[in-house]
């Protein structure tokens, strides 16, 4: 039976006329009340995403995607020193800083089990869409099949379309998640994996770092011809990374802001951008850790993080912590500048506070949400049923 197809229709957010109108409004604000500094690019990006001189953000959703990895057998460090299952249980119980910050900021929290080795009991915050019980070791063979990689992408896309709001905050967790992400980034960008592995002296001993580097080089050598993004995810990636790629593609398709936090999320974005390059237009970047590997990964996108606060915490923490700043940036555009809206763009009236809510058409696996007159980048993908 022929597999169903999925076409990603991701419209570029960039537009010269909208950018000019937004920049003029920001310039007036700076002249009258002072500059917003690093928040000005955020306000500009939101205006372009929503095609509005008065953008709004509401009902943010933080998705923490979890998976286990065959790479763990090489002694990779554990996030907070915790197994993936223990970490997931603490998240479900609300016992970590990211939980408290998300509650305080009224951020919806979804814990996505797309590839954990263990199965957790039902919980209101847990979405159990397990593709498999962890990946295989990429040094021994493919981490997952191509069909499993596509299934994980589809799961992420379906989750994104089911969530409310117009902002999606993404982070990937699990023992080996960062190391697997380093492999994906290294292959997709031809960057030396040594600079992307989070194995500095503050994280692991020299002996363990040597072992991790040998495993990483062995994995890359095992799959020398893997170059296409889905193939790279299948050979070297994690289920959480593939799922986040789907999340990001679907979020960009419905013109939502995407907040990217951590190495796995950056690897997911790199894979997603190879499927639909405009997805990067919808992203802002934060960091929950100060490791040099993140510096290198962020440089691949020429990205500047929104705020540096010296965190050394679980990925996703910075995304929740920075949310008040992100949500304040568009309010300054909307509430402080009382200049009448005058931008007529290709026959469409300026919109106020586009909410990004998925329509029935968005939820259809073959259609995208496009602003009038904006060309889309279309990528056709083939999906097989999820391997239960």
C-alpha positions as CSV (number, residue, x, y, z in Angstrom):
1,X,0.0,0.0,0.0
2,X,1.3,3.4,-0.9
3,X,2.3,5.6,2.0
4,X,0.4,8.9,2.6
5,X,2.2,12.1,1.6
6,X,2.7,15.3,3.6
7,X,3.5,18.6,1.9
8,X,5.0,21.2,4.2
9,X,3.8,24.7,3.1
10,X,6.0,27.0,5.1
11,X,5.8,30.6,4.0
12,X,8.8,32.9,4.6
13,X,8.2,35.4,7.4
14,X,10.4,38.0,5.8
15,X,8.8,40.8,3.8
16,X,10.4,44.1,2.9
17,X,7.3,46.3,3.2
18,X,6.1,44.9,6.5
19,X,9.7,45.1,7.8
20,X,9.9,48.8,6.8
21,X,6.6,49.6,8.6
22,X,7.6,47.8,11.7
23,X,11.0,49.3,11.8
24,X,9.5,52.8,11.4
25,X,7.3,52.1,14.4
26,X,10.2,50.9,16.5
27,X,12.3,53.9,15.5
28,X,9.5,56.2,16.7
29,X,9.3,54.3,20.0
30,X,13.1,54.6,20.4
31,X,13.0,58.4,19.7
32,X,10.2,59.0,22.1
33,X,10.8,56.6,25.0
34,X,14.2,54.8,24.5
35,X,15.3,51.6,22.7
36,X,14.1,48.2,23.6
37,X,17.6,46.8,22.9
38,X,17.7,43.1,22.2
39,X,13.9,43.0,22.3
40,X,13.5,45.1,19.2
41,X,14.5,42.3,16.8
42,X,12.0,40.1,18.7
43,X,9.2,42.6,18.3
44,X,10.1,43.0,14.6
45,X,10.1,39.2,14.1
46,X,6.7,38.9,15.8
47,X,5.2,41.6,13.5
48,X,6.6,39.8,10.5
49,X,5.3,36.4,11.6
50,X,1.8,37.7,12.4
51,X,1.8,40.2,9.5
52,X,0.7,42.8,12.0
53,X,1.8,46.2,13.3
54,X,0.2,45.2,16.6
55,X,1.3,41.6,17.2
56,X,0.1,39.7,20.3
57,X,1.3,36.6,22.1
58,X,-1.0,34.4,24.1
59,X,-1.4,30.9,25.6
60,X,2.3,29.8,25.2
61,X,3.0,26.1,25.1
62,X,6.2,24.5,26.4
63,X,6.8,21.0,24.9
64,X,9.5,18.9,26.5
65,X,10.1,15.9,24.2
66,X,11.8,12.9,25.9
67,X,13.6,9.9,24.5
68,X,16.3,7.4,25.4
69,X,19.4,6.6,23.4
70,X,21.6,3.7,22.6
71,X,24.5,6.1,23.0
72,X,23.9,5.9,26.8
73,X,25.8,2.7,26.8
74,X,29.0,4.7,26.3
75,X,28.6,6.5,29.6
76,X,27.2,9.8,28.5
77,X,26.3,12.2,31.4
78,X,22.7,12.2,32.7
79,X,20.7,15.5,32.8
80,X,20.8,16.6,36.4
81,X,22.3,13.2,37.1
82,X,18.9,11.5,36.5
83,X,17.8,8.7,34.3
84,X,15.3,9.7,31.7
85,X,12.4,7.9,33.5
86,X,13.2,9.6,36.8
87,X,13.5,12.9,35.1
88,X,10.1,12.4,33.4
89,X,8.5,11.5,36.7
90,X,9.8,14.6,38.4
91,X,8.5,16.7,35.6
92,X,5.1,15.1,35.9
93,X,5.1,15.6,39.6
94,X,6.0,19.3,39.1
95,X,9.2,19.1,41.2
96,X,11.7,20.9,38.9
97,X,12.4,24.6,38.4
98,X,10.9,24.5,34.9
99,X,7.6,23.4,36.4
100,X,7.5,26.3,38.9
101,X,8.4,28.9,36.3
102,X,5.9,27.6,33.7
103,X,3.1,27.7,36.4
104,X,4.0,31.2,37.4
105,X,4.0,32.4,33.8
106,X,0.8,30.5,32.8
107,X,2.7,28.5,30.2
108,X,1.1,25.2,29.2
109,X,3.4,22.3,29.8
110,X,3.4,19.1,27.7
111,X,5.7,16.2,28.4
112,X,6.0,14.2,25.2
113,X,7.1,10.6,25.5
114,X,8.1,9.7,22.0
115,X,10.9,7.3,22.7
116,X,11.6,6.6,26.4
117,X,12.8,3.1,27.4
118,X,10.2,2.9,30.1
119,X,6.5,3.5,30.1
120,X,5.1,6.1,32.6
121,X,1.6,5.9,34.1
122,X,-1.0,8.3,32.7
123,X,-0.7,12.0,33.8
124,X,-2.5,15.1,32.7
125,X,0.7,16.7,31.4
126,X,2.0,13.5,29.7
127,X,1.4,12.8,26.0
128,X,2.4,9.2,25.4
129,X,3.2,8.7,21.7
130,X,6.1,6.2,21.9
131,X,7.6,5.2,18.5
132,X,9.9,2.7,20.2
133,X,11.5,2.1,23.6
134,X,14.6,4.2,22.8
135,X,17.0,4.2,19.9
136,X,19.6,1.8,18.9
137,X,23.3,2.7,19.2
138,X,24.3,4.7,16.1
139,X,27.7,3.2,16.2
140,X,26.2,-0.3,15.6
141,X,23.6,0.6,13.0
142,X,20.8,3.0,12.4
143,X,19.4,4.7,15.5
144,X,16.0,4.1,14.0
145,X,14.4,3.2,10.7
146,X,13.4,5.8,8.3
147,X,9.8,4.9,8.8
148,X,10.2,5.5,12.6
149,X,11.9,8.9,12.0
150,X,9.0,9.9,9.8
151,X,6.5,8.7,12.4
152,X,8.2,10.8,15.1
153,X,8.1,13.8,12.8
154,X,4.4,13.2,12.2
155,X,3.7,12.9,15.9
156,X,5.4,16.2,16.6
157,X,3.4,17.9,13.8
158,X,0.1,16.5,15.1
159,X,0.9,17.6,18.6
160,X,1.7,21.1,17.4
161,X,-1.6,21.4,15.5
162,X,-3.5,20.2,18.6
163,X,-2.1,22.8,21.0
164,X,-3.6,26.2,21.6
165,X,-1.9,29.6,21.5
166,X,0.5,31.2,19.0
167,X,3.9,30.4,20.6
168,X,5.6,27.1,20.9
169,X,8.6,26.6,23.3
170,X,10.7,23.5,22.5
171,X,13.3,21.5,24.4
172,X,14.5,17.9,24.1
173,X,15.5,15.8,27.1
174,X,16.9,12.3,27.8
175,X,20.1,10.5,28.5
176,X,22.1,10.8,25.3
177,X,19.8,13.4,23.7
178,X,22.5,16.2,23.6
179,X,25.1,13.8,22.2
180,X,22.8,12.5,19.6
181,X,21.9,16.1,18.6
182,X,25.6,16.8,18.2
183,X,25.9,14.0,15.7
184,X,22.9,15.3,13.7
185,X,24.3,18.9,13.7
186,X,27.8,17.7,12.8
187,X,26.5,15.7,9.8
188,X,24.1,18.3,8.5
189,X,26.6,21.1,8.7
190,X,29.9,19.4,8.2
191,X,31.0,20.8,11.6
192,X,33.6,18.8,13.6
193,X,31.7,16.8,16.2
194,X,34.3,17.6,18.8
195,X,33.1,21.2,19.0
196,X,29.5,20.1,19.4
197,X,29.7,17.4,22.0
198,X,28.8,18.6,25.5
199,X,31.8,16.9,27.1
200,X,33.8,19.7,28.6
201,X,35.9,19.3,31.8
202,X,33.1,20.6,34.0
203,X,30.7,17.9,32.7
204,X,32.8,14.7,32.4
205,X,36.2,13.3,33.2
206,X,38.9,13.3,30.5
207,X,38.6,9.5,30.2
208,X,34.8,9.6,29.7
209,X,35.2,12.5,27.2
210,X,37.7,10.4,25.2
211,X,35.2,7.5,25.2
212,X,32.4,9.8,24.1
213,X,34.4,11.3,21.3
214,X,35.4,7.8,20.0
215,X,31.8,6.7,20.1
216,X,30.7,9.9,18.2
217,X,33.4,9.4,15.5
218,X,32.5,5.8,15.2
219,X,28.8,6.6,14.7
220,X,29.6,9.2,12.0
221,X,31.9,6.8,10.3
222,X,29.2,4.1,10.3
223,X,26.9,6.2,8.2
224,X,29.2,8.1,5.8
225,X,26.5,8.6,3.1
226,X,23.7,9.8,5.3
227,X,23.1,13.4,4.2
228,X,19.4,13.9,3.5
229,X,17.7,15.3,6.8
230,X,15.3,12.4,7.4
231,X,18.1,9.9,6.7
232,X,20.4,11.7,9.1
233,X,17.7,11.7,11.8
234,X,17.2,8.0,11.2
235,X,20.9,7.1,11.3
236,X,22.1,9.4,14.0
237,X,19.2,11.1,15.8
238,X,16.8,10.6,18.6
239,X,13.0,10.3,18.6
240,X,12.7,13.5,20.6
241,X,14.7,15.4,18.0
242,X,12.7,14.1,15.1
243,X,9.4,14.9,16.9
244,X,10.6,18.5,17.6
245,X,11.4,18.9,13.9
246,X,7.8,18.0,13.2
247,X,6.6,20.4,16.0
248,X,8.7,23.3,14.5
249,X,7.5,22.6,10.9
250,X,3.9,22.6,11.9
251,X,4.3,25.7,14.1
252,X,5.9,27.6,11.3
253,X,3.2,26.4,8.9
254,X,0.6,28.0,11.2
255,X,2.7,31.1,11.7
256,X,3.5,30.7,15.4
257,X,6.6,31.9,17.2
258,X,9.0,29.1,18.0
259,X,11.4,29.4,21.0
260,X,14.4,27.1,20.7
261,X,16.2,25.9,23.8
262,X,19.2,23.5,23.9
263,X,21.2,21.3,21.6
264,X,18.4,18.8,20.8
265,X,16.1,21.6,19.8
266,X,18.8,23.2,17.7
267,X,19.4,19.9,15.9
268,X,15.7,19.5,15.3
269,X,15.6,23.0,13.8
270,X,18.6,22.2,11.6
271,X,16.8,19.1,10.3
272,X,13.5,21.0,9.9
273,X,15.3,23.9,8.0
274,X,16.7,21.4,5.5
275,X,13.1,20.3,4.8
276,X,11.6,23.8,4.7
277,X,14.3,26.6,5.1
278,X,11.8,29.4,6.1
279,X,11.1,27.6,9.4
280,X,14.1,29.5,10.9
281,X,12.3,32.8,10.3
282,X,9.9,31.9,13.1
283,X,12.5,31.1,15.7
284,X,14.1,33.0,18.6
285,X,16.8,31.4,20.7
286,X,17.4,31.0,24.4
287,X,19.8,28.8,26.4
288,X,19.5,27.0,29.7
289,X,23.2,26.0,29.9
290,X,26.5,27.8,29.3
291,X,28.4,25.0,27.6
292,X,30.8,25.8,24.7
293,X,29.0,23.3,22.5
294,X,25.9,25.5,22.6
295,X,28.0,28.4,21.4
296,X,29.1,26.4,18.4
297,X,25.6,25.2,17.7
298,X,24.1,28.6,17.9
299,X,26.7,30.0,15.6
300,X,25.5,27.6,12.9
301,X,22.3,29.7,12.8
302,X,24.2,33.0,13.4
303,X,21.8,33.3,16.3
304,X,21.9,35.5,19.3
305,X,20.1,34.4,22.4
306,X,17.4,36.7,23.8
307,X,18.8,36.9,27.3
308,X,21.9,35.5,29.1
309,X,21.3,34.8,32.8
310,X,24.0,32.3,33.5
311,X,21.7,29.3,33.9
312,X,23.0,25.7,34.2
313,X,19.6,24.0,34.3
314,X,17.4,21.6,32.4
315,X,16.7,22.6,28.8
316,X,13.4,24.4,28.6
317,X,14.0,26.4,31.8
318,X,15.3,29.4,30.0
319,X,12.4,29.3,27.5
320,X,10.0,29.6,30.4
321,X,12.1,32.1,32.3
322,X,12.4,34.5,29.3
323,X,8.7,34.3,28.4
324,X,7.8,37.6,30.2
325,X,10.3,39.5,28.1
326,X,9.2,37.9,24.9
327,X,5.6,38.6,25.5
328,X,6.4,42.2,26.5
329,X,8.1,43.1,23.3
330,X,5.0,43.2,21.1
331,X,3.0,45.0,23.7
332,X,5.3,48.0,23.3
333,X,4.6,48.1,19.6
334,X,0.9,47.8,20.1
335,X,0.2,50.0,23.1
336,X,2.9,52.7,23.1
337,X,2.8,53.8,19.5
338,X,-0.5,55.4,18.7
339,X,0.3,56.2,15.1
340,X,-2.7,55.1,13.0
341,X,-2.2,51.8,11.1
342,X,-1.5,52.8,7.5
343,X,0.3,49.9,5.9
344,X,-1.6,48.4,3.0
345,X,0.1,45.3,1.9
346,X,-0.8,43.8,-1.4
347,X,-4.4,44.4,-0.8
348,X,-4.6,42.9,2.7
349,X,-5.5,45.0,5.7
350,X,-3.0,45.1,8.6
351,X,-4.0,42.4,11.2
352,X,-4.0,42.9,14.9
353,X,-2.8,40.1,17.1
354,X,-3.0,37.1,14.8
355,X,-3.5,34.2,17.1
356,X,-2.1,31.3,15.1
357,X,-4.9,29.0,16.1
358,X,-4.9,25.9,13.8
359,X,-7.8,25.7,11.5
360,X,-9.4,22.6,10.1
361,X,-7.2,23.1,7.0
362,X,-4.1,23.4,9.2
363,X,-4.9,20.1,10.8
364,X,-5.2,18.4,7.5
365,X,-1.9,16.6,6.8
366,X,-1.7,18.0,3.3
367,X,-2.3,21.7,3.7
368,X,-0.5,24.7,5.1
369,X,-1.6,28.1,6.4
370,X,-0.4,30.8,4.0
371,X,-0.7,34.6,4.2
372,X,-2.1,36.0,0.9
373,X,0.4,36.4,-1.8
374,X,3.3,34.8,0.1
375,X,5.1,31.9,-1.6
376,X,5.6,28.7,0.3
377,X,8.4,26.3,0.4
378,X,6.9,22.9,-0.2
379,X,8.5,19.6,0.9
380,X,6.8,16.3,0.1
381,X,7.2,13.6,2.7
382,X,6.0,10.1,2.9
383,X,4.7,8.5,6.2
384,X,4.1,5.0,7.2
385,X,2.0,3.9,10.2
386,X,3.6,4.4,13.7
387,X,5.4,1.3,14.9
388,X,3.8,0.5,18.2
